[in-house]
Amino acid sequence: MPAILLDGHALAAEMLAAVRAEAAALRAAGRPAHLAALIAGHASSSEVYLRNQKKACAEAGIDFELLQLPDTATEADVIAETRRLGADPNVTGIILHQPFPPHVNERRVREALDPLKDVESMTPANFGRLVMGEFDIAPSTASAALEVARRARPDMKGLECVIVGHSEIVGKPLALLLLQSKRDSPTVTVCHVATRDLAFHTSRADLLFVAAGVPGLIRREMVKPGATVIDIGINRVKGADGKSRIVGDVDPAVAEVAGHLSPVPGGVGPITVAVLLRNTVQLARVTGGGRPGAGS
């Protein structure tokens, strides 16, 4: 029996309805949510995400602006622009699109970002709050992957959970989110490029998250029958006809053995945008009025 596909569009629509209501209330109060996206150079991996952000913001009633610096921009230029946005009272949320050009140190740029406007929760201060379990918002893609997984496996207590990929954007924060509960967390294994036998780990997972950036990395024989598989990969590849298309990190044949599968496109992607906008309105409520309250 083929896997049940987890429809990200349906869940995103539910989330965005709540975001629209919140954004309208903020605008009526004279405090409209305003998201600024900063990118340096050209990153093809960001194209779809940026396009979807702009469209979703327009539909949700959130102001959106894109600031695209040339790939020749220096690290000082990127940091200066980040600080300028942080000082702009009209901007309530900032997202730094990565990767930056090789000569720009991403961590130093994140350190220049105002934690109260950090919609991806990636500043050192906000990431530390995630580690301590004292956070109000969390990185969008990691949060979105967990939202999808909870639709299929609401009770994760004791499940064997494997994450493929240990980036600071997805893998690491996802592991932290999964481990928030002292008593009801799954058992989490994080695999990466240095993992010796990837199939050994993935084949025992009840819950498998894949965010490696490698098209078709996870094959059918690497998945436990009935497992819930969350594909977070977004890869642009060219088909035999020469046309480019978006594919995930999971081979489509995995649907023949998995119990649930999030497709690419249409799975985690739409929910990532919805979480980003949810984070944006949450920060807009407190920008200029103190730090977001703790939560988990």
C-alpha positions as CSV (number, residue, x, y, z in Angstrom):
1,M,0.0,0.0,0.0
2,P,1.5,3.4,-1.0
3,A,2.4,5.9,1.6
4,I,-0.1,8.6,2.7
5,L,1.1,11.9,1.3
6,L,1.3,14.7,3.9
7,D,-0.3,17.7,2.2
8,G,1.6,20.8,3.2
9,H,-0.7,23.2,1.3
10,A,-3.7,22.3,3.5
11,L,-1.8,22.7,6.8
12,A,-0.3,26.0,5.6
13,A,-3.7,27.3,4.7
14,E,-4.9,26.7,8.2
15,M,-1.9,28.4,9.7
16,L,-2.1,31.4,7.3
17,A,-5.7,32.0,8.2
18,A,-4.6,32.7,11.8
19,V,-1.7,34.8,10.6
20,R,-4.0,37.0,8.5
21,A,-6.2,37.7,11.5
22,E,-3.2,38.6,13.6
23,A,-1.7,40.8,10.9
24,A,-5.0,42.7,10.4
25,A,-5.2,43.3,14.2
26,L,-1.6,44.7,14.2
27,R,-2.3,47.0,11.3
28,A,-5.5,48.2,12.9
29,A,-3.5,49.1,16.0
30,G,-1.0,51.1,13.9
31,R,1.8,48.5,14.2
32,P,1.8,46.6,10.8
33,A,4.1,43.6,10.5
34,H,7.0,44.3,8.1
35,L,9.3,41.6,6.9
36,A,12.7,42.5,5.3
37,A,14.6,39.8,3.4
38,L,18.3,40.3,2.9
39,I,20.3,38.4,0.3
40,A,23.8,38.9,-1.1
41,G,24.6,37.6,-4.6
42,H,22.5,34.9,-6.4
43,A,21.5,31.8,-4.6
44,S,19.3,29.5,-6.7
45,S,18.2,27.6,-3.6
46,S,16.5,30.8,-2.3
47,E,14.5,31.6,-5.4
48,V,11.4,29.6,-4.7
49,Y,11.4,30.5,-1.0
50,L,11.7,34.2,-1.8
51,R,9.0,34.1,-4.4
52,N,6.7,32.3,-2.0
53,Q,7.5,34.7,0.9
54,K,6.5,37.7,-1.2
55,K,3.3,36.1,-2.4
56,A,2.3,34.9,1.1
57,C,3.1,38.2,2.7
58,A,0.8,40.0,0.2
59,E,-2.0,37.5,0.9
60,A,-1.5,37.8,4.7
61,G,-1.4,41.6,4.9
62,I,2.3,41.7,5.9
63,D,4.5,44.3,4.3
64,F,7.5,42.8,2.5
65,E,10.7,44.1,1.1
66,L,13.6,42.4,-0.6
67,L,17.1,43.9,-0.4
68,Q,19.5,42.1,-2.8
69,L,23.1,43.1,-2.5
70,P,25.5,42.2,-5.4
71,D,27.8,39.2,-4.9
72,T,30.7,41.7,-4.8
73,A,29.3,43.1,-1.6
74,T,31.8,42.9,1.2
75,E,31.2,41.4,4.6
76,A,31.2,44.9,6.0
77,D,28.5,45.9,3.5
78,V,26.3,43.0,4.5
79,I,26.7,43.7,8.2
80,A,26.0,47.4,7.7
81,E,22.8,46.6,5.9
82,T,21.8,44.1,8.6
83,R,22.3,46.8,11.3
84,R,20.5,49.4,9.3
85,L,17.4,47.2,9.0
86,G,17.7,46.4,12.7
87,A,17.6,50.2,13.5
88,D,14.6,50.9,11.1
89,P,11.5,51.2,13.3
90,N,9.3,50.2,10.4
91,V,10.9,46.8,10.0
92,T,9.6,44.3,12.5
93,G,11.2,41.1,11.2
94,I,14.4,40.3,9.3
95,I,15.4,37.1,7.4
96,L,19.0,36.6,6.2
97,H,18.9,34.4,3.2
98,Q,21.9,32.0,3.0
99,P,24.3,31.0,1.6
100,F,26.1,34.3,1.4
101,P,29.1,34.6,-1.0
102,P,32.2,32.7,0.3
103,H,34.0,35.8,1.4
104,V,31.1,36.7,3.8
105,N,31.2,35.1,7.2
106,E,27.6,34.1,7.9
107,R,28.0,33.9,11.7
108,R,29.4,37.4,12.0
109,V,26.4,38.7,10.0
110,R,24.0,36.8,12.3
111,E,25.8,38.4,15.3
112,A,24.9,41.8,13.8
113,L,21.2,41.0,13.6
114,D,18.8,42.4,16.3
115,P,17.5,39.3,18.2
116,L,14.1,41.0,18.5
117,K,13.8,41.1,14.7
118,D,15.3,37.7,14.0
119,V,12.4,35.8,12.4
120,E,14.5,32.7,11.9
121,S,15.8,32.6,15.5
122,M,19.3,32.2,14.3
123,T,21.2,34.8,16.3
124,P,23.5,33.4,19.0
125,A,21.2,34.7,21.7
126,N,18.1,33.2,20.2
127,F,19.7,29.9,19.3
128,G,20.9,29.7,22.9
129,R,17.3,30.2,24.1
130,L,16.3,27.2,21.9
131,V,19.0,25.1,23.6
132,M,17.7,26.1,27.0
133,G,14.0,25.6,26.0
134,E,13.2,29.2,26.7
135,F,12.0,30.3,23.3
136,D,8.9,31.7,21.7
137,I,9.8,31.2,18.0
138,A,12.2,28.7,16.3
139,P,13.8,28.3,12.9
140,S,11.1,28.1,10.3
141,T,12.1,25.1,8.3
142,A,12.9,23.0,11.3
143,S,9.5,24.1,12.9
144,A,7.7,23.3,9.6
145,A,9.2,19.8,9.4
146,L,8.0,19.1,12.9
147,E,4.5,20.5,12.2
148,V,4.2,18.1,9.3
149,A,5.5,15.1,11.3
150,R,3.1,15.7,14.1
151,R,0.2,15.3,11.7
152,A,1.2,11.8,11.1
153,R,2.8,10.9,14.5
154,P,1.3,13.2,17.2
155,D,2.7,10.9,19.9
156,M,6.5,10.7,19.4
157,K,7.4,9.4,22.8
158,G,10.2,6.8,22.5
159,L,10.1,6.7,18.7
160,E,13.4,6.0,16.9
161,C,14.0,9.3,15.1
162,V,16.8,9.9,12.6
163,I,17.7,13.2,11.1
164,V,19.9,13.2,8.0
165,G,21.8,16.5,7.9
166,H,23.2,18.6,10.7
167,S,23.0,22.2,9.4
168,E,22.4,25.1,11.8
169,I,19.3,26.0,9.7
170,V,17.5,22.6,9.9
171,G,19.2,19.6,11.4
172,K,20.5,21.0,14.7
173,P,17.5,23.1,15.6
174,L,15.2,20.2,14.6
175,A,17.0,17.9,17.0
176,L,16.6,20.5,19.7
177,L,12.9,20.9,19.1
178,L,12.4,17.1,19.2
179,L,14.2,16.9,22.5
180,Q,12.2,19.6,24.3
181,S,10.1,17.3,26.4
182,K,11.8,15.7,29.4
183,R,9.5,12.6,29.3
184,D,7.9,12.4,25.9
185,S,10.7,13.0,23.4
186,P,11.7,10.5,20.7
187,T,15.2,9.0,20.7
188,V,17.1,11.2,18.2
189,T,20.0,10.2,16.0
190,V,21.7,12.8,13.8
191,C,23.5,11.6,10.7
192,H,25.7,13.7,8.4
193,V,28.3,13.6,5.7
194,A,30.8,11.6,7.9
195,T,28.3,9.0,9.0
196,R,29.8,5.6,8.1
197,D,26.7,3.5,7.3
198,L,23.7,5.8,6.6
199,A,21.4,3.0,5.7
200,F,22.0,1.3,9.0
201,H,20.5,4.3,10.8
202,T,17.7,5.3,8.4
203,S,16.4,1.7,8.1
204,R,15.6,1.6,11.8
205,A,13.9,4.9,12.0
206,D,10.2,5.2,12.8
207,L,10.5,8.8,12.0
208,L,13.0,10.0,9.3
209,F,13.8,13.6,8.5
210,V,16.0,14.2,5.5
211,A,17.7,17.6,4.9
212,A,21.0,16.8,3.2
213,G,20.6,18.7,0.0
214,V,21.4,15.6,-2.1
215,P,18.7,14.6,-4.7
216,G,17.4,11.1,-4.2
217,L,19.8,10.3,-1.4
218,I,17.3,8.1,0.5
219,R,16.3,5.1,-1.5
220,R,13.5,2.6,-0.9
221,E,15.8,-0.1,0.7
222,M,17.0,2.5,3.3
223,V,13.6,3.0,4.8
224,K,11.8,1.0,7.5
225,P,8.4,-0.3,6.2
226,G,5.6,1.9,7.6
227,A,8.0,4.8,8.6
228,T,7.0,8.4,8.5
229,V,9.4,10.2,6.1
230,I,9.7,14.0,6.1
231,D,11.6,15.2,3.0
232,I,13.0,18.7,3.6
233,G,15.3,18.8,0.6
234,I,14.9,21.3,-2.2
235,N,17.1,20.6,-5.2
236,R,16.8,22.0,-8.7
237,V,17.7,19.4,-11.3
238,K,17.4,19.2,-15.0
239,G,15.4,16.3,-16.5
240,A,16.0,14.4,-19.8
241,D,14.0,17.1,-21.6
242,G,16.4,19.8,-20.4
243,K,13.8,21.5,-18.2
244,S,14.6,22.2,-14.6
245,R,12.4,20.9,-11.7
246,I,12.4,20.8,-8.0
247,V,13.0,17.5,-6.3
248,G,13.7,16.4,-2.7
249,D,16.3,14.3,-1.0
250,V,14.1,11.2,-1.0
251,D,13.7,9.0,-4.0
252,P,10.0,8.8,-5.0
253,A,10.1,5.0,-4.8
254,V,10.2,5.4,-1.0
255,A,6.4,6.0,-1.2
256,E,6.1,2.2,-1.9
257,V,7.3,1.3,1.6
258,A,6.8,4.3,3.9
259,G,3.6,4.8,5.9
260,H,3.6,8.6,5.5
261,L,5.7,10.8,3.2
262,S,5.9,14.5,2.7
263,P,6.3,15.2,-1.0
264,V,8.6,17.7,-2.7
265,P,7.3,20.1,-3.8
266,G,4.1,20.6,-1.7
267,G,5.2,19.2,1.6
268,V,7.4,21.1,4.1
269,G,7.9,24.0,1.7
270,P,4.5,25.7,2.0
271,I,4.5,25.2,5.8
272,T,8.0,26.8,6.1
273,V,6.5,30.0,4.6
274,A,3.5,29.8,6.9
275,V,5.8,29.4,10.0
276,L,8.0,32.3,8.8
277,L,4.9,34.5,8.6
278,R,3.7,33.3,12.0
279,N,7.1,34.2,13.5
280,T,6.9,37.6,11.8
281,V,3.6,38.6,13.4
282,Q,4.7,37.2,16.8
283,L,7.8,39.4,16.7
284,A,5.8,42.4,15.4
285,R,3.7,42.2,18.6
286,V,6.8,42.8,20.7
287,T,9.2,44.7,18.5
288,G,10.1,47.8,20.5
289,G,8.3,46.5,23.5
290,G,10.6,43.9,25.1
291,R,11.8,40.4,24.4
292,P,9.3,37.6,23.4
293,G,8.1,35.5,26.3
294,A,9.4,32.1,26.9
295,G,7.6,29.0,25.6
296,S,8.0,25.5,24.2
